[in-house]
Amino acid sequence: MLVENSCFYPLHWCKGEINIYTSDSLEKFSSHESVICIANHRYTHDWLLDWVIAEYYGMLGQCKAFVKAVVAKFPILGWSMWFNEFVFLSRSKTGQDLSKIRKSMEHLREYSIPVWLLLYPEGTRFTKEKHAQSMEFAKERGHKTLKHLLLPRPKGFHESITSLHSSNVKAVYDCTVVLGGDKDVTVGELLRGKPFKMSVCATRMELDSIPTEESECKKYLFDLFEEKDLLFDKMLSEGSNIGRQPSEYSLPSSQFYSEPMKLRSKSLPIEPLYTTAIWFFIVMLPVLNWLVSFAASSFTAFIVVALVLVILNIGVSFILNAFETKKSSQGLKKKEK
C-alpha cells in the first residue's frame, strides 16, 4: 500500500511522461515469470522510477530489491521493505553480503508466484567524483571506459546468477532508464508536482544462458555495461528531440540489444490514485478536521496550530534539502590524510 502511494507522485501528481520500450520477448513473458531485474543507478530516486515501471506491468506488489542495510531502520518505509523480504546489504562486508545473497536466492527459488528482484550492479549511485574514480580503475584494469555509467561490480551479480541456474527464475530483465535531459528529479520537485520525462528500454535475457564461471560471468557483465552505456547515449540524444519520440531503440551489432525495443502503449495505472485517495480520507481528513476545530476554538489555539504547521514545513524542507544535497560516499576511495 505504501509503495502504491509512492507511485502516486510521479504518475498522477507530476503527470510524468513515461515512455516504455521493450523487446517482444519481454512483452511475451513479463508478469508471468520470476526474474532478476538489473538497471543503471544514475538518479537519486531510481528505486521509485523502477517501481513505476513495475506498476505498469502489475508487478509492484511482487517486487523486491537489494538495498542498503541502513534503510531497514527507516520508519515505515524500511520496515515495510523488511516485511516484504528485501535483501539488505552492508556493502562493506563482502563475505557477509554474499552469504545473504545466497540465502535470498535459495528462498527465491521456492516462490510459486512471479517475483521481480531488482539489482543495481554499479553498487552505488552515479556522481561525477565516483565516475572519475571508476574510470581510473577501469583504465588500470584494462577495461573500456564508460561515458554515463559506473563500472559494474560483478560479485553480487555472479552469486545471484550462479544460485539461480536451472531454477524457476528463468530470465534477467535488463533496464536502461534515462530522464529527460539527463536531469535528476528531486523529492522537492516530486512534491511540488513538477512534470518530468522518463524513458526506459528493457530487454529479456535467458538466465541459464549467462555463464556461471566467475571470470566469464564478470566479462559478460562488463560487456553488457559497455553496450548499456552506448544505449544510454543513444536514448539521451534521440529522446531529446523536441516533438519527436523514437518508435524503437536497438543497437544492430550488439550482443544484447540487437532485438528492437519498441515503444509500447500502456494505460496509466489507476491503483496509486485510488489507494492514495482512500488513505487520505481515512487518515488525513480526521486530522485536518480536528486541527480546524481546535484552531477555531480560540485565538491562542489558532496561533499554536499556525506555529506547528510552520515548524513542520520548515522541518520537512530542511530534511529534504539535507537528503538531496548530501552525497553518499559509498564507492569512493578514502583520501589519505
Stockholm file with secondary structure:
# STOCKHOLM 1.0

chainA/1-337         MLVENSCFYPLHWCKGEINIYTSDSLEKFSSHESVICIANHRYTHDWLLDWVIAEYYGMLGQCKAFVKAVVAKFPILGWSMWFNEFVFLSRSKTGQDLSKIRKSMEHLREYSIPVWLLLYPEGTRFTKEKHAQSMEFAKERGHKTLKHLLLPRPKGFHESITSLHSSNVKAVYDCTVVLGGDKDVTVGELLRGKPFKMSVCATRMELDSIPTEESECKKYLFDLFEEKDLLFDKMLSEGSNIGRQPSEYSLPSSQFYSEPMKLRSKSLPIEPLYTTAIWFFIVMLPVLNWLVSFAASSFTAFIVVALVLVILNIGVSFILNAFETKKSSQGLKKKEK
#=GR chainA/1-337 SS CHHHHHHHIIIIISCCEEEEEECHHHHHHTTSSEEEEEECCCSTTHHHHHHHHHHHTTCGGGEEEEEEGGGGGSTTHHHHHHHTTCEEECSSCHHHHHHHHHHHHHHHTTCSSCCEEEECTTCSCCCHHHHHHHHHHHHHTTCCCCSSSCCCCHHHHHHHHHHHTTSSEEEEEEEEEEEGGGCCCCHHHHHTTCCCEEEEEEEEEEGGGSCCSHHHHHHHHHHHHHHHHHHHHHHHHHTTSTTCCCSEECCTTCSSSCSCEEEECCCCCCHHHHHHHHHIIIIIHHHHHHHHHHHHHCHHHHHHHHHHHHHHHHHHHHHHHHHHHSCCCTTCCCCCC
#=GC SS_cons         CHHHHHHHIIIIISCCEEEEEECHHHHHHTTSSEEEEEECCCSTTHHHHHHHHHHHTTCGGGEEEEEEGGGGGSTTHHHHHHHTTCEEECSSCHHHHHHHHHHHHHHHTTCSSCCEEEECTTCSCCCHHHHHHHHHHHHHTTCCCCSSSCCCCHHHHHHHHHHHTTSSEEEEEEEEEEEGGGCCCCHHHHHTTCCCEEEEEEEEEEGGGSCCSHHHHHHHHHHHHHHHHHHHHHHHHHTTSTTCCCSEECCTTCSSSCSCEEEECCCCCCHHHHHHHHHIIIIIHHHHHHHHHHHHHCHHHHHHHHHHHHHHHHHHHHHHHHHHHSCCCTTCCCCCC
//
